Amino acid sequence: MLDFYKGKRVFITGHTGFKGSWLSRILVLAGADVTGYSLEPPTDPSMFYICNIADGMDSVIGDIRDFKALKTAFDAARPEIVFHLAAQPIVLTSYEQPAYTYETNVMGTVNILECARLSDCVRSLLNVTTDKVYKNNEWCWGYRENEPLDGFDPYSNSKSCSELVTHSYKASFFDNDPNAPAVSTARAGNVIGGGDFADNRIIPDCVRAAMAGRDISVRNPNSVRPYQHVLEPLSVYLKIAQKQYEDKSLAGYYNVGPNESDCLTTGELAGIFCEAWGGGQKFVAERRDGPHEANFLRLDCSLVKNTFGWSPKWSAAEAVRKTVEWTKAYASSGDARAKMDEQITEFFD
């Protein structure tokens, strides 16, 4: 699959973020001609700077809400393939800054789709959303792609809106034009991996506590989420973008998540982290009042598995171990980018 990307012109929004940094590095290693467009990294420290992700690619710092600046960068890159990852991705932040969240996640999607609509070079575009786009009924089974979209909190709802914007552009401008790009969305579950320094995420919270030598405080320890290593959904994004580039009929809406066995409670995941970290690391469950968050969330990924022959490679436990490996390489002043490259090579080999 990665051979396909050698020499391809690829445009990534959100390339300075956690997932964007990993995706950028994969594509640079694959020999793609990569342009990224994003704000400065959302965290300090950031994987983008720790691993010098900009090396080997064209990195443009800009706001996805600024259509003029985005289109200037887009037209200069003349991409064949577009990955739209730029977003305000934190649920709790969306309660604090709902207008900014909608401006970024909805109008940002409009802006990148407009760039694609007005171009004559794009063949394949993938909008990355989230498993939280579905109307959450706290069901015990996984949501399928034909379930109603109606996220509750501003982040989840803005991503539902991003999906609907994409559906409209597909129906109005892309699907019936043979020269228009193939467009899909990917609804991914919770991702973990080395280099995630975001606030209010379970694994970054675990890392910060462990590095500080204190117990991990776990909010909502009984909440169930689908956990996967960041390379899992990225490999699916790359596969979708490639296959719809070659066959436009494969464009669609796809859930991307782990196997049923890797839908874990937050407490279970914290326990796996403590075991992987070692040194007697412990976690404590703390029930705290706060804004509404879903308690139970699973995805049915039958469609993407059957369409592309994909299946997850690393379990949630292995994903945690890989995260700990990268973190300890970084914390010991080791070569964090070498560890990143090593994990990419191991995964794709």
C-alpha positions as CSV (number, residue, x, y, z in Angstrom):
1,M,0.0,0.0,0.0
2,L,2.7,2.5,0.9
3,D,4.4,2.0,-2.5
4,F,1.2,3.5,-4.0
5,Y,2.0,6.8,-2.2
6,K,5.6,7.2,-3.6
7,G,5.6,10.4,-5.6
8,K,1.9,11.2,-4.9
9,R,1.1,14.8,-4.0
10,V,-0.7,14.6,-0.6
11,F,-2.3,17.5,1.4
12,I,-2.9,17.0,5.1
13,T,-4.9,19.4,7.3
14,G,-4.0,19.2,11.0
15,H,-0.5,17.8,10.3
16,T,0.9,19.3,13.5
17,G,-1.5,17.4,15.8
18,F,-1.0,13.9,17.2
19,K,-2.6,11.8,14.4
20,G,-1.4,14.3,11.8
21,S,2.2,14.0,12.9
22,W,2.1,10.2,12.6
23,L,0.4,10.3,9.2
24,S,2.9,12.9,7.9
25,R,5.8,10.8,9.0
26,I,4.4,7.7,7.4
27,L,3.9,9.5,4.1
28,V,7.3,11.1,4.1
29,L,8.9,7.7,4.7
30,A,6.8,6.3,1.8
31,G,8.2,8.9,-0.5
32,A,5.1,11.1,-1.0
33,D,5.3,14.8,-1.8
34,V,3.5,16.0,1.4
35,T,2.1,19.4,2.3
36,G,0.6,20.1,5.7
37,Y,-1.6,22.9,6.7
38,S,-2.4,23.5,10.4
39,L,-2.1,25.8,13.3
40,E,1.0,25.5,15.5
41,P,0.9,22.3,17.6
42,P,-1.9,22.3,20.1
43,T,0.3,21.1,23.0
44,D,3.7,21.9,24.5
45,P,5.6,19.6,24.3
46,S,4.4,18.3,20.9
47,M,5.4,15.3,18.9
48,F,5.6,17.6,15.8
49,Y,8.6,19.3,17.2
50,I,10.1,16.5,19.3
51,C,10.3,14.3,16.1
52,N,11.0,17.1,13.6
53,I,8.0,16.1,11.6
54,A,8.4,19.0,9.2
55,D,11.6,17.5,7.9
56,G,11.0,16.2,4.4
57,M,7.6,17.9,3.9
58,D,6.2,21.4,3.2
59,S,4.7,22.6,6.5
60,V,2.3,25.6,6.3
61,I,1.1,27.2,9.5
62,G,-2.4,28.5,9.0
63,D,-6.0,28.4,10.3
64,I,-8.4,26.0,8.7
65,R,-11.1,28.7,9.2
66,D,-9.1,31.1,6.9
67,F,-10.4,30.0,3.5
68,K,-8.1,32.4,1.6
69,A,-4.9,31.2,3.3
70,L,-6.0,27.6,3.0
71,K,-6.8,27.9,-0.7
72,T,-3.4,29.6,-1.4
73,A,-1.6,26.7,0.2
74,F,-3.9,24.1,-1.4
75,D,-3.4,25.6,-4.9
76,A,0.4,25.7,-4.5
77,A,0.5,22.1,-3.5
78,R,-1.9,20.8,-6.2
79,P,-2.7,17.7,-4.3
80,E,-4.0,14.4,-5.8
81,I,-5.0,13.1,-2.3
82,V,-6.3,15.0,0.7
83,F,-6.6,14.0,4.3
84,H,-8.7,16.3,6.4
85,L,-7.7,15.9,10.1
86,A,-7.8,19.5,11.3
87,A,-10.2,19.8,14.3
88,Q,-10.8,21.0,17.8
89,P,-10.9,17.4,19.1
90,I,-11.5,17.6,22.9
91,V,-14.9,17.0,24.4
92,L,-14.4,19.1,27.5
93,T,-12.8,21.9,25.5
94,S,-15.9,22.0,23.3
95,Y,-18.0,22.8,26.4
96,E,-15.7,25.7,27.2
97,Q,-15.4,27.0,23.6
98,P,-18.4,25.8,21.7
99,A,-18.4,28.5,19.0
100,Y,-14.7,28.0,18.2
101,T,-15.3,24.2,18.1
102,Y,-18.1,24.6,15.5
103,E,-16.2,27.2,13.5
104,T,-13.2,24.9,13.3
105,N,-15.0,21.5,12.8
106,V,-17.8,22.6,10.6
107,M,-16.6,25.6,8.6
108,G,-13.1,24.0,8.4
109,T,-14.8,21.1,6.6
110,V,-16.6,23.4,4.3
111,N,-13.4,25.2,3.4
112,I,-11.4,22.1,2.5
113,L,-14.3,20.7,0.5
114,E,-14.5,24.0,-1.4
115,C,-10.8,23.8,-2.2
116,A,-11.4,20.4,-3.6
117,R,-14.5,21.4,-5.5
118,L,-12.7,24.3,-7.2
119,S,-9.6,22.3,-8.0
120,D,-8.8,20.2,-11.1
121,C,-6.2,17.9,-9.4
122,V,-7.8,16.1,-6.5
123,R,-8.6,12.5,-7.1
124,S,-9.3,11.3,-3.5
125,L,-10.4,13.1,-0.3
126,L,-10.9,11.6,3.2
127,N,-12.6,13.5,6.0
128,V,-11.7,12.1,9.4
129,T,-14.5,12.4,11.9
130,T,-15.1,10.3,15.1
131,D,-17.1,7.5,16.5
132,K,-18.9,10.1,18.6
133,V,-20.9,11.3,15.6
134,Y,-23.7,8.8,16.3
135,K,-26.8,9.5,18.4
136,N,-25.6,7.7,21.5
137,N,-28.3,5.4,23.0
138,E,-25.9,3.7,25.4
139,W,-26.4,0.4,23.5
140,C,-24.3,-2.6,24.2
141,W,-23.7,-3.3,20.5
142,G,-21.6,-1.4,18.0
143,Y,-23.0,1.5,15.9
144,R,-23.2,0.9,12.2
145,E,-22.7,3.4,9.4
146,N,-26.5,3.7,8.8
147,E,-27.3,4.7,12.4
148,P,-28.6,8.3,13.0
149,L,-26.0,11.0,13.5
150,D,-26.6,13.3,16.4
151,G,-23.6,13.8,18.7
152,F,-24.6,15.2,22.2
153,D,-21.8,17.5,23.2
154,P,-20.5,20.4,21.0
155,Y,-17.5,18.4,19.8
156,S,-19.4,15.3,18.9
157,N,-22.3,17.3,17.4
158,S,-19.9,19.5,15.3
159,K,-18.4,16.3,13.9
160,S,-21.9,15.1,13.1
161,C,-22.3,18.4,11.2
162,S,-19.0,17.8,9.5
163,E,-20.3,14.5,8.3
164,L,-23.5,16.1,7.0
165,V,-21.6,18.8,5.2
166,T,-19.5,16.1,3.5
167,H,-22.7,14.1,2.5
168,S,-24.1,17.3,0.9
169,Y,-21.0,18.1,-1.1
170,K,-20.8,14.5,-2.3
171,A,-24.4,14.5,-3.5
172,S,-24.3,18.0,-4.9
173,F,-20.9,18.2,-6.5
174,F,-18.8,15.0,-6.5
175,D,-20.7,11.8,-6.9
176,N,-22.2,12.4,-10.4
177,D,-19.2,14.1,-11.9
178,P,-16.6,11.6,-13.3
179,N,-13.9,14.2,-13.0
180,A,-14.6,15.1,-9.4
181,P,-12.7,13.5,-6.5
182,A,-13.9,10.4,-4.6
183,V,-14.8,11.5,-1.1
184,S,-15.2,9.4,2.0
185,T,-15.5,9.9,5.8
186,A,-13.8,7.7,8.4
187,R,-15.4,7.5,11.9
188,A,-12.5,6.4,14.2
189,G,-12.6,5.1,17.7
190,N,-10.3,6.4,20.5
191,V,-6.6,6.3,19.5
192,I,-3.5,6.0,21.7
193,G,0.2,6.0,21.0
194,G,3.4,7.8,21.7
195,G,3.5,11.5,21.5
196,D,0.0,12.4,22.6
197,F,0.2,15.2,25.1
198,A,-3.4,16.4,25.0
199,D,-5.3,17.3,28.2
200,N,-8.3,15.3,29.4
201,R,-7.3,12.0,27.6
202,I,-6.7,8.9,29.5
203,I,-3.3,7.8,28.2
204,P,-1.7,11.2,28.2
205,D,-3.0,11.6,31.8
206,C,-1.5,8.3,32.7
207,V,1.9,9.3,31.1
208,R,2.0,12.6,33.0
209,A,1.2,11.0,36.3
210,A,3.7,8.2,35.8
211,M,6.5,10.6,34.8
212,A,5.8,12.7,37.8
213,G,5.9,9.7,40.1
214,R,2.3,9.9,41.3
215,D,-0.8,7.8,41.2
216,I,-3.0,8.1,38.1
217,S,-6.4,9.7,38.7
218,V,-9.0,8.1,36.4
219,R,-12.2,10.0,35.6
220,N,-15.3,7.8,34.8
221,P,-13.4,4.4,35.2
222,N,-16.4,2.4,34.0
223,S,-16.9,4.2,30.7
224,V,-16.4,1.8,27.7
225,R,-14.5,3.0,24.6
226,P,-13.0,1.3,21.5
227,Y,-9.2,1.8,22.0
228,Q,-6.6,1.3,19.2
229,H,-3.1,2.3,18.4
230,V,-2.9,5.4,16.2
231,L,-1.3,3.4,13.4
232,E,-4.4,1.3,13.1
233,P,-6.8,4.0,11.8
234,L,-4.0,5.7,9.9
235,S,-3.4,2.5,7.9
236,V,-7.2,2.4,7.1
237,Y,-7.2,6.0,6.1
238,L,-4.4,5.3,3.7
239,K,-6.1,2.2,2.4
240,I,-9.5,4.1,1.8
241,A,-7.8,7.0,0.1
242,Q,-5.8,4.6,-2.2
243,K,-8.7,2.3,-3.1
244,Q,-11.2,5.1,-3.9
245,Y,-8.5,6.8,-5.9
246,E,-8.4,3.7,-8.0
247,D,-12.1,2.9,-7.9
248,K,-14.5,5.8,-7.1
249,S,-17.3,3.4,-6.3
250,L,-15.6,2.5,-3.1
251,A,-16.1,6.0,-1.6
252,G,-18.4,5.9,1.4
253,Y,-18.7,6.3,5.1
254,Y,-16.6,3.9,7.2
255,N,-16.3,3.0,10.9
256,V,-12.7,2.4,11.9
257,G,-12.3,0.7,15.3
258,P,-10.7,-2.2,17.1
259,N,-12.0,-5.7,17.7
260,E,-14.7,-6.3,20.2
261,S,-12.2,-7.5,22.8
262,D,-10.5,-4.1,22.7
263,C,-13.6,-2.2,23.7
264,L,-12.4,-1.6,27.3
265,T,-13.4,0.4,30.3
266,T,-11.2,3.4,31.2
267,G,-10.2,1.6,34.4
268,E,-9.2,-1.5,32.5
269,L,-7.0,0.6,30.2
270,A,-5.4,2.3,33.1
271,G,-4.6,-1.0,34.7
272,I,-2.9,-2.2,31.5
273,F,-0.9,1.0,31.4
274,C,0.3,0.5,35.0
275,E,1.4,-3.0,34.3
276,A,3.3,-1.9,31.1
277,W,4.9,1.0,32.9
278,G,6.1,-1.1,35.9
279,G,7.7,0.2,39.0
280,G,4.5,-0.3,41.1
281,Q,2.6,2.3,39.2
282,K,-1.1,2.6,40.4
283,F,-4.3,4.3,39.5
284,V,-7.2,5.5,41.6
285,A,-10.7,5.9,40.4
286,E,-12.3,9.3,41.1
287,R,-15.9,10.0,40.3
288,R,-16.0,13.7,39.4
289,D,-19.0,15.9,38.5
290,G,-18.6,17.4,35.0
291,P,-20.3,17.9,31.6
292,H,-22.1,15.0,30.0
293,E,-19.9,12.3,28.3
294,A,-21.1,9.0,26.8
295,N,-20.7,6.0,29.1
296,F,-20.9,3.2,26.5
297,L,-19.6,3.4,22.9
298,R,-18.7,0.7,20.4
299,L,-18.4,0.5,16.7
300,D,-19.4,-2.2,14.2
301,C,-16.5,-2.2,11.7
302,S,-17.8,-5.0,9.5
303,L,-18.1,-2.7,6.5
304,V,-14.5,-1.5,6.3
305,K,-13.3,-5.0,7.1
306,N,-15.4,-6.6,4.3
307,T,-14.7,-3.9,1.8
308,F,-11.0,-3.6,2.1
309,G,-10.0,-6.9,3.8
310,W,-8.7,-5.0,6.8
311,S,-8.3,-6.3,10.3
312,P,-6.6,-4.7,13.4
313,K,-3.0,-5.8,13.9
314,W,-2.2,-4.6,17.5
315,S,-4.4,-5.3,20.5
316,A,-5.2,-2.5,23.0
317,A,-2.6,-4.0,25.4
318,E,0.0,-4.0,22.6
319,A,-0.9,-0.4,21.8
320,V,-0.3,0.6,25.4
321,R,3.1,-1.2,25.4
322,K,4.1,0.7,22.2
323,T,3.0,3.9,23.8
324,V,5.1,3.2,26.9
325,E,8.1,2.3,24.7
326,W,8.0,5.6,22.8
327,T,7.4,7.6,26.0
328,K,10.4,6.1,27.8
329,A,12.6,6.7,24.7
330,Y,11.5,10.3,24.8
331,A,11.8,10.7,28.6
332,S,15.4,9.2,28.6
333,S,16.5,11.8,26.0
334,G,16.7,9.0,23.5
335,D,15.9,9.4,19.8
336,A,12.1,9.6,19.8
337,R,11.9,9.9,16.0
338,A,13.9,6.7,15.6
339,K,11.5,4.9,17.9
340,M,8.6,6.4,15.9
341,D,10.1,5.2,12.6
342,E,10.8,1.8,14.2
343,Q,7.2,1.4,15.2
344,I,6.0,2.5,11.7
345,T,8.3,0.0,10.0
346,E,7.3,-2.8,12.3
347,F,3.6,-2.1,11.9
348,F,3.6,-1.9,8.1
349,D,6.1,-4.7,7.6
